[in-house]
Amino acid sequence: MATETKTVSIAGESEWVKGLGLTSATTLVMGSMIGSGIFIVSAEIARLVDSPALLIAAWVVTGFMTITGALAYGELAAMMPHAGGQYVYLRESLGPLWGFLYGWTLFLVIQTGTIAAVGVAFGKFLGVFSPSISSTNWIWHIAHVPPIPIGPMVLGNMDVGLNTQNLMAVLIVIFLSVLNIFGVKTGAAVQNVFTFAKTAALLGLVLLGVFLGRNASAIAANFGANFWHNAGWALHPVQVGVGGPIALVGTITIIAVAQVGSLFSADAWNNVTFTAGEVRNPQRNLPLALALGTGAVILLYVLANFVYLSVLPLAGIQHAPEDRVATAVVQQIFGAGGAQIMAFAILISTFGCNNGLILAGARVYYAMAKNGLFFRSAGRLHPKYHTPAHSLLMQCVWTCILCISGSYGQLLDYIIFAVLVFYILTIAGLFVLRAKRPDEPRPYRAIGYPVLPAMYILMAVFIDVVLLRYKPQYTWPGLIIVLVGIPVYFLWSKRNPQVSTEE
C-alpha cells in the first residue's frame, strides 16, 4: 500500500541566513562538546572505577554511544533540516507533547544550566590570573540556602547572590548573547576561531604528554599487568544516594555509574541540529558534521586519558587538587607555571563552548514559538540580522538568573538522566519514522541501522536504570522536572488553541 510522504517545515524558515558551511557546522559540534569537563571529570571516574582499564573503558563506552547517536541523528537531520533540530524530530516522530517536554527541559535546565556552569568555570579559571575573582568575594550576598535532605537526595546547600566569579559568568553570557544577535556568520566566525584554538590546546596536551611528560613510575603503575587491576569481574563499592549505604556492584554496572561525568563531557554534539535552518546543503553537511565532529573529539578525549595515565599514577588522577587532572599533568611537565598554562587553555575552551551553546539553543525556542508552544516573541527574527534575537535574550536572562542562584551545578547533576531519556526517545523516533514514512526522501541513512541505534537505546536504558537505582540524587529530580512539563504543555495548549503540528 502506498504511504503518503509528508514534508515538515517551520513557518518563516525562508528568513534564515544560510551562513553555516561544513567547517562551521563541524566546529559547532566540536566546540559545543569541548568545555571544561575533559580536564576535570576523569578524577571522579577514576575514584569510582579504581582501575586504569576501566577509566579508559568508561570513555570508550561514552565514545561508542556518542558516535552511534550522532550517526542516527544524521539521518533525522538530513530528512528534516529545520531550525529546532531534536525538538522537531521528537515532535514529528512521537508527537508535539514529546517535542515540548524536550524544549521545556532544554530551556529550564539543560541548555541554560550548561551555559551557566560553563560560564562560572570561565570565571573560576580567570581567578587563577586575578585572585580577586572568587566565589567568596561577594558583591551582593542574598542568602545561604541550608541543606535540605529529601530521601536519598540533598537539595539546597548553596549561596545565592552575586560574587566576582559568577559576575564574570553573567558578563560572558550577556556578551556572547548580544554578539550572536549580529548575525549567524558573526557567531560562526567566533566559533571557528575558538574551536580551532581549543582543539589545538587539547591536541597540545596530548602531544606534550606523549613526548615530554611520560613518567616512568606512572607508566609502571598504570600499564602492563597493572592496567587490568580491578578490571575483572570483581565487585566494586558504590554509595547509594547521598549518605546512603555502600552497595557492591559488578564491573558493567560501575562503568554505567561512571558515565555521568564522561557523557556530560561529551554531550551537546546534537546542538548543530538546532541550527539546521542556517546550514548550507544541510542534507549533506549535517550528517558529515555530526560524524566528523564527534569522531574527532572522542579520539582526543580517549588519547587525553591515556596521557593522564602515562604522566600521573592512578592515585594522582583520583586525588588531583580540585579534580583538575589536566592541570596536574601540565604541572608535572612545566612545574608551577603549568597552572597558568592550563587555566588559559580552559578559558579558551569555555569561551568557545558557551558561544556554541548560546548560538544553538535559541533556535529551539524559536521553533517552539512557531508552533505556539513558547512565548510568541521568541518566534520572530531580527529584521536586519535574521537571528532569533528575542529567543537569545530570553535564554540570556534565565541563564543569568541561574548563575546567581547557585543552583546550576545541582541542576546539571540532576539532568543527565533526562538528557539520556530524550536521546533514547529521539533514536526510537528513527524507528517510528522508518515505519510511518518509509517513502520519505532520506539523503543519508543511519549507518548500522537497525543494530547500532538499537544498541544505543539498550545501553542508554541500562545506564538510566542503574542511575535510578544507585544515584537517585542524579535522577529523580531530573525526571520530576520533565514530568512537571506535562501539565504545563496542556495549559499552554489550552491557552494557545492554534498549537500547530504542521507537516
C-alpha positions in Angstrom: 0.0 0.0 0.0 1.4 3.4 -0.9 2.3 5.6 2.0 1.8 9.4 1.9 5.1 11.3 2.0 5.0 14.3 4.4 7.3 17.3 4.4 8.0 19.0 7.6 8.5 22.8 7.7 8.8 25.6 10.2 6.9 28.8 9.3 9.3 31.6 8.5 12.3 29.4 7.7 13.0 31.2 4.4 14.1 34.2 6.6 17.1 32.4 7.9 20.6 33.3 6.5 22.4 30.1 5.3 25.6 31.1 6.9 27.0 27.8 8.1 29.0 25.5 5.8 30.6 22.2 6.6 33.5 23.7 8.5 31.3 25.9 10.7 28.9 23.1 11.4 31.7 20.8 12.4 33.3 23.4 14.6 29.9 23.9 16.2 29.7 20.2 17.0 33.3 20.1 18.4 33.1 23.5 20.1 29.9 22.6 21.9 31.3 19.3 23.2 34.7 20.5 24.4 34.2 22.6 27.6 35.9 22.1 30.9 34.8 18.5 31.6 37.6 16.6 29.8 40.1 18.4 32.0 38.3 17.5 35.3 35.9 14.6 35.3 38.4 11.8 35.0 39.2 12.3 38.7 35.7 11.3 39.8 35.6 8.4 37.2 38.9 7.1 38.5 37.7 7.2 42.1 34.6 5.2 41.1 36.2 2.5 39.0 39.7 2.4 40.7 41.2 0.8 37.6 43.3 2.2 34.7 41.5 -0.1 32.3 38.0 0.8 33.5 38.9 4.5 33.3 39.6 4.0 29.6 36.6 1.7 29.2 34.3 4.5 30.6 35.5 6.9 27.9 35.4 4.2 25.2 31.8 3.4 26.1 30.9 7.1 26.0 32.6 7.4 22.7 30.8 4.5 21.1 27.4 5.8 22.4 28.2 9.4 21.2 29.3 8.4 17.7 26.4 5.9 17.4 23.9 8.5 18.5 25.4 11.1 16.1 25.1 8.6 13.1 21.5 8.0 13.9 20.8 11.8 14.3 22.4 12.3 10.9 19.5 10.5 9.2 17.0 12.7 11.0 18.9 15.9 10.4 19.1 15.2 6.6 15.5 14.2 6.5 14.2 17.2 8.4 16.8 20.0 8.1 14.8 22.6 10.0 15.5 25.0 12.9 14.9 23.3 16.2 16.6 20.0 15.3 15.9 17.5 18.0 12.7 19.3 19.1 11.4 18.8 15.5 12.4 15.1 15.4 10.6 14.3 18.6 7.5 16.3 17.5 7.3 14.6 14.2 8.0 11.1 15.4 6.3 10.8 18.8 4.0 13.9 18.8 4.0 17.5 20.0 3.9 16.7 23.7 7.3 15.0 23.5 8.8 17.8 21.5 7.5 20.3 24.1 8.9 18.3 27.0 12.3 18.3 25.4 12.2 22.1 24.7 10.8 22.8 28.2 13.7 20.8 29.9 16.2 22.3 27.5 15.2 25.9 28.3 14.7 25.3 32.1 17.9 23.3 32.7 19.8 21.5 30.0 20.9 24.4 27.8 20.7 27.3 30.2 22.2 25.3 33.1 25.1 24.1 31.0 25.7 27.7 29.8 25.7 28.9 33.4 28.0 26.2 34.6 30.5 26.7 31.7 30.3 30.5 32.4 31.2 30.0 36.1 34.0 27.7 35.1 35.3 30.5 32.9 35.2 32.8 36.0 36.8 30.2 38.2 39.8 29.8 35.9 40.1 33.5 35.3 40.6 33.7 39.0 44.0 31.9 38.5 45.2 35.2 36.9 43.3 37.5 39.2 42.7 36.2 42.7 40.0 38.9 43.3 37.8 36.9 41.0 36.5 34.4 43.5 33.3 32.7 44.6 33.9 34.1 48.1 34.4 37.7 47.0 30.7 38.8 47.3 29.3 41.9 45.7 25.8 41.1 46.8 25.2 38.1 49.1 21.4 37.5 49.2 21.2 34.3 51.3 22.6 30.9 52.1 20.1 28.1 51.4 20.8 25.3 54.0 21.0 21.6 53.1 17.5 20.1 52.7 17.6 16.2 52.9 14.8 14.6 50.9 15.2 10.8 50.9 18.5 9.9 49.2 18.9 13.5 47.9 20.2 16.7 49.4 18.8 19.9 47.9 19.9 23.4 48.7 23.3 24.0 50.4 24.1 26.9 48.1 24.8 30.6 48.3 22.5 32.9 46.3 23.9 36.2 45.2 26.4 38.0 43.0 30.1 37.4 43.5 33.1 38.3 41.3 33.2 34.8 39.9 29.6 34.5 38.8 29.7 38.1 37.7 32.3 37.0 35.1 29.8 34.3 34.0 27.0 36.8 33.7 29.1 39.2 31.7 30.3 36.5 29.3 26.7 35.2 28.8 25.5 38.7 28.0 28.4 39.5 25.7 28.0 36.3 23.7 24.2 36.6 23.5 24.4 40.1 22.1 27.2 39.1 19.8 25.1 36.3 18.3 22.3 38.8 17.6 24.5 40.4 15.0 24.2 37.5 12.5 24.9 33.8 12.4 28.1 34.5 10.4 29.5 36.5 13.3 28.7 33.8 15.8 30.1 31.2 13.4 33.3 33.1 12.9 33.9 33.3 16.7 33.0 29.6 17.0 35.6 28.7 14.3 38.4 30.6 15.9 37.9 29.4 19.4 37.2 25.8 18.4 40.4 25.6 16.4 42.2 27.2 19.3 40.9 24.8 22.0 41.2 21.8 19.8 44.9 22.7 19.3 45.2 23.2 23.1 43.7 19.7 23.7 45.9 18.2 21.0 48.8 20.0 22.5 48.1 18.4 25.9 48.1 15.0 24.2 51.4 15.7 22.4 53.1 17.2 25.5 52.1 14.1 27.5 53.4 11.7 24.8 56.7 13.5 24.1 57.6 15.4 27.3 55.5 14.1 30.2 56.0 10.4 30.2 56.6 9.4 33.7 58.3 6.0 34.2 56.8 5.4 37.6 53.3 6.3 36.4 53.6 4.0 33.4 54.8 1.2 35.6 51.9 1.7 37.9 49.2 2.1 35.3 50.2 -0.2 32.3 51.3 -3.7 31.8 49.7 -6.1 34.2 48.6 -3.2 36.4 46.5 -1.8 33.6 43.9 -4.5 34.3 43.9 -4.0 38.1 40.4 -4.3 39.5 39.0 -4.7 35.9 37.9 -8.3 36.1 34.5 -9.4 37.4 35.3 -8.2 40.9 32.7 -6.3 42.9 33.1 -2.5 43.2 31.7 -0.4 46.1 29.3 2.5 45.3 27.4 4.7 47.7 23.6 4.7 47.1 22.4 8.3 47.1 23.8 10.9 49.4 24.9 9.4 52.7 23.3 6.1 51.8 24.6 2.5 52.3 27.5 1.1 50.3 26.4 -1.4 47.7 28.7 -3.8 45.8 28.2 -3.9 42.1 29.7 -5.6 39.1 32.1 -4.2 36.5 29.5 -3.3 33.9 27.3 -1.5 36.5 30.2 0.6 37.9 31.1 1.7 34.3 27.5 2.7 33.9 27.6 4.7 37.1 30.8 6.4 36.0 29.1 7.6 32.8 27.7 10.6 34.5 30.9 12.5 34.1 32.1 11.3 30.7 28.7 11.5 29.0 28.3 15.1 30.3 31.7 16.0 28.9 30.8 14.5 25.5 27.3 16.0 25.4 25.9 18.9 23.3 27.0 17.3 20.0 23.3 17.5 19.0 23.4 21.3 19.1 24.3 21.6 15.5 20.8 20.2 14.6 19.2 23.2 16.3 20.8 25.4 13.6 19.8 23.3 10.6 17.8 26.1 9.1 21.0 28.1 8.7 23.2 25.3 7.3 24.1 25.3 3.6 23.3 22.0 1.9 22.1 20.5 5.2 21.2 17.1 3.7 25.0 16.6 3.2 26.7 18.8 5.7 24.7 17.9 8.8 25.4 14.2 8.8 29.0 14.9 7.9 29.5 17.5 10.6 28.0 15.1 13.2 30.2 12.2 12.2 33.4 14.2 11.8 32.9 16.4 14.9 32.0 13.6 17.3 34.7 11.3 16.0 37.5 13.9 16.3 36.5 14.9 19.8 36.1 11.4 21.1 39.5 10.4 19.7 41.1 13.4 21.5 39.2 12.5 24.8 40.4 8.9 24.8 44.0 9.9 24.0 43.9 12.6 26.7 43.0 9.9 29.3 45.9 7.7 28.1 48.1 10.7 28.6 46.8 11.2 32.1 47.7 7.6 32.9 51.2 8.0 31.4 52.0 11.1 33.4 50.2 10.5 36.8 49.7 7.4 38.8 46.1 6.4 39.3 46.1 7.9 42.8 47.4 11.1 41.3 44.4 11.2 39.0 41.9 10.3 41.7 43.2 12.9 44.1 44.2 15.8 41.8 43.6 19.1 43.6 40.0 20.2 43.0 39.8 17.4 40.4 42.0 19.4 38.0 43.6 16.4 36.3 44.9 18.2 33.2 46.4 21.0 35.4 48.2 18.3 37.5 49.6 16.8 34.2 50.8 20.1 32.9 52.3 21.0 36.3 54.2 17.7 36.2 55.8 18.8 32.9 56.3 22.5 33.5 56.2 22.9 37.2 54.2 25.7 39.0 53.7 27.6 35.7 51.6 24.7 34.4 48.6 26.0 36.3 48.6 29.2 34.3 49.1 27.4 31.0 46.1 25.1 31.7 43.9 27.9 33.0 44.5 29.8 29.8 43.6 26.8 27.7 40.4 26.2 29.7 39.4 29.9 29.3 39.6 29.5 25.6 37.7 26.2 25.8 34.9 27.5 28.0 34.5 30.8 26.0 34.2 28.9 22.7 31.9 26.2 24.2 29.5 28.9 25.5 29.4 30.6 22.2 28.2 27.4 20.5 25.7 26.6 23.2 24.2 30.2 23.2 24.1 30.3 19.3 22.3 26.9 19.0 19.9 26.8 22.0 17.9 29.9 20.9 16.9 28.2 17.7 14.9 25.5 19.6 12.8 28.1 21.4 12.2 29.9 18.1 10.8 26.6 16.6 8.6 26.0 19.7 7.3 29.6 19.4 6.4 29.0 15.8 4.3 26.0 16.9 2.6 28.1 19.6 4.5 26.3 22.4 6.6 29.1 23.7 6.4 32.9 24.1 5.3 34.3 20.7 8.0 36.9 20.5 10.6 34.1 20.6 9.4 33.2 17.1 10.4 36.5 15.5 13.7 37.0 13.7 15.7 40.3 13.9 14.6 42.3 10.9 18.2 43.2 9.9 20.3 40.3 11.1 17.8 37.5 10.7 18.7 36.0 14.1 16.3 34.9 16.9 17.1 38.0 18.9 14.2 37.7 21.4 14.9 34.0 21.9 18.6 34.8 22.6 17.6 37.4 25.1 15.2 35.2 26.9 17.8 32.5 27.1 20.3 35.1 28.4 18.1 36.3 31.2 17.2 32.9 32.5 20.8 31.8 32.3 22.0 34.8 34.3 19.4 34.0 37.0 20.8 30.5 37.2 24.3 32.0 37.5 23.5 33.9 40.6 21.1 31.3 42.1 24.0 28.9 42.9 21.7 26.1 41.8 23.1 25.4 38.3 25.6 22.8 39.4 22.9 20.7 41.1 20.6 21.1 38.1 23.2 19.7 35.8 23.8 16.8 38.1 20.1 16.1 38.1 19.5 16.4 34.4 22.0 13.8 32.9 19.3 11.2 33.4 16.8 13.3 31.4 19.3 14.0 28.7 19.7 10.3 28.1 15.9 9.8 28.2 15.5 12.3 25.3 18.3 10.7 23.3 16.6 7.3 23.7 13.3 8.8 22.6 14.8 10.6 19.6 16.6 7.5 18.4 13.4 5.4 19.0 11.8 8.0 16.8 14.1 7.0 14.0 12.5 3.5 14.0 9.0 5.1 14.2 9.6 7.3 11.2 11.0 4.4 9.2 7.7 2.7 9.8 5.4 5.7 9.4 7.1 7.4 6.5 9.1 4.7 4.6 8.9 6.6 1.3 10.1 10.0 2.6 13.4 11.0 1.0 16.4 10.2 3.2 19.6 11.7 1.7 21.5 9.9 4.4 20.5 6.6 6.1 21.9 5.8 9.5 25.0 3.5 9.3 24.4 0.2 11.0 20.6 0.6 11.2 18.8 -1.1 12.9 21.6 -2.7 15.0 23.6 0.3 16.1 20.6 2.5 17.0 19.1 -0.4 18.9 22.4 -0.9 20.8 22.4 2.7 21.7 18.9 2.5 23.1 19.7 -0.6 25.1 22.9 0.8 26.6 21.3 4.2 27.5 18.3 2.4 29.1 20.7 0.3 31.1 22.6 3.4 32.3 19.4 5.2 33.2 18.1 2.2 35.2 21.5 1.9 37.0 21.4 5.6 37.9 17.9 5.3 39.1 19.0 2.5 41.4 22.3 3.7 42.7 22.4 7.5 42.1 18.8 8.6 42.8 20.1 12.1 43.7 21.0 12.5 40.0 17.9 11.0 38.5 14.6 11.7 40.3 14.9 15.5 40.3 15.6 15.4 36.5 12.6 13.1 36.0 10.4 15.4 38.1 11.5 18.5 36.0 10.4 16.6 32.8 7.1 15.4 34.3 6.2 18.9 35.5 6.3 19.9 31.8 3.2 17.7 31.1 0.6 19.8 32.8 2.5 22.9 31.5 2.1 21.6 28.0 -1.7 21.1 28.3 -2.1 24.5 30.0 -0.1 26.2 27.2 -2.1 24.2 24.5 -5.3 25.3 26.1 -4.2 29.0 26.1 -3.0 28.6 22.5 -5.6 26.7 20.6 -3.6 27.3 17.4 -0.9 25.0 18.7 0.4 23.5 15.4 1.8 20.2 14.4 2.2 21.4 10.8 3.6 18.7 8.5 
